[in-house]
Amino acid sequence: MHPIDWFVLGVTLALIVGYGVFKTRKSATASELLSGSKKVSPWTIGLGIMATQASAITFLSTPGQAFENDMGFIQFYFGMPLAVILVSAFFVPAYRKMRAITAYQFLEKRFDRKTRLFTAALFLTSRGLSAGITIFAPAIVLSAAINIPLNTMIVIIGIIVVIYTVSGGSAAVAVTQKWQMTIILLGMTIAATILVRLIPVSMYDAYQIAGNMGKLNIVSTSFDPGTRYTLWSGLAGGLFLSLSYLGTDQSQVQRYLGAEDERSSRFGLLFNATFKVPMQFAILSIGVFLFVFYQFIKPPVFFNQSEIARAPVDIQNQLRSIEFEHALVWDNKREALINADWNSAHRLNDQQGALRGKYMALLDSNVPNFQPKDTDYVFITFILNNLPNGLIGLLLAVIISAAMSSTAGEVSALATTTYVDYYQVFFSGKSHNEKRTIRSLVLLWGIAAIFVALAAPLYENLIQLVNVLGSLFYGTILGIFLVGLFLKNIGGNQVFIGGIIAQITIFICHYLNTKEVISIGFLWYNVIATFIVITISLVLQSTVKSRIASD
């Protein structure tokens, strides 16, 4: 990278961290470390909710989804607006009525302690793993892009997050996320504008090419449960996932409970619902325009250049031969697209895909631990090769800022849950320095996230990995909360057993799914687990009533 880019990157990150540390240097109470000052504006709450959700994975992986497939990933978010309405109407009042710090305190009041601890443990497991992935995702791409060792990059991002989260807790996260989100939106807008201007055809022609090549497909009405993204999985599975994420995940709950009053909490949630889907649509559109861009600007056969660099010398001639053949096919396809010869374009596109598959197979058989998925590198490749000096540094700052904002929110929530739902429960009678204990927990969870990132494997697509992790646990958590909110006659033992059975069932389903014994889109895990919890709880409660009646 050019020195100007390093300067812009360093100054941007230093200002964000310095601002967070400065603004929270006088945070005097443990309460402010746990849930913020309660004085942040509703706009800050809304931006904070979005920033916690919008990890670096969003900006690296989401364009790759559309580049490789189409716009269908947007269906994942179709259930979110309704979820926000339900959370605002039922979850927020329940939490604020009891002045909860964490969502799981509600469960002890409604059921019993074991249900609270069990549900909090599910959250800590899922979010603890996800926190590591949100560090790992940008680190692996940035390390390959700017030639910094992966583990070094992971540690750098992790340390930056820990510094300002330890210094100011939830308050520091809240005040920095506003500016992080501003930088993220500014950077993505600039990148999208430059991308569109660099495409050597009109917008109309760009859309024609994208549409005829199948990149503008948005809605699938398939009833096949194995299809990952459909209208039905988005409305049903997406609703349940969003309901659990926004209503029961402490990383989100902590953001809107940090508002001054219930109205501000609801505003923050509705702000997120209003802008989240359009933002995701815009990011997917970047992937579509990247596809069009690389129809006219020659792309690499494989975008992750660091994997190619590991290839042994004796296969370099074979790789170059495939690259040459790929370039010839690409030239012919470009001519077909210019002439609107869609049949030839599709045929040549298939030839390109076959050559790409041959190229990857050669790498796979000769490069140890070869990572075949390169779509997460498409956007970063465009940034590094096509943006002017200075803007490259800004866009890298965007990616790292996104990693910082989401990871900081997660680490803060993990520390808060550990302190409130475990430490205070088991060590409530012992004297201790609250602020020191909370900061120690933030530090420990930050270190844990770094270690998870260091151990994380690459997945088919990073954003899918995070969503799969959520779906493995969120259905069970949501089922327990829904029983608590709406089925007042069910007791703690019944819902606890229902939760355990649901969680075991989902683990078995996912295992069978990975072994291709069954085929279920991961969004359906949320629906299945929720209904298992509710059904088992109702059956067990009716059994108890029958026994009482017979006695």
Secondary structure, DSSP 8 states (H G I E B T S, - for coil): --HHHHHHHHHHHHHHHHHHHHHTTT--SHHHHHH--S---HHHHHHHHHHHH--HHHHHHHHHHHHHS-GGGGGGGTTHHHHHHHIIIIIHHHHHHTT-SSTTHHHHHHT-HHHHHHHHHHHHHHHHHHHHHHHHHHHHHHHHHHT--HHHHHHHHHHHHHHHHHHHHHHHHHHHHHHHHHHHHHHHHHHHHHHHHHSSS-HHHHHHHHHHTTTT--------TT-SS-HHIIIIIHHHHHHHHHHH-HHHHHHHHTSSSHHHHHHHHHHHHHHHHHHHHHHHHHHHHHHHHHHHS---SSS-HHHHHTS-GGGHHHHHHHHHHHHHHHHHHHHHHHTT-HHHHHHHHHHHHHHHHHHHHHHHHHSTT-----GGGHHHHHHHHHS-TTHHHHHHHHHHHHHHHHHHHHHHHHHHHHIIIIIHHHSTTS---HHHHHHHHHHHHHHHHHHHHHH----S-HHHHHHHHHHHHHHHHHHHHHHHHH-TT--HHHHHHHHHHHHHHHHHHHHHHHTTSS---THHHHHHHHHHHHHHHHHHHHHHHHHHHH-
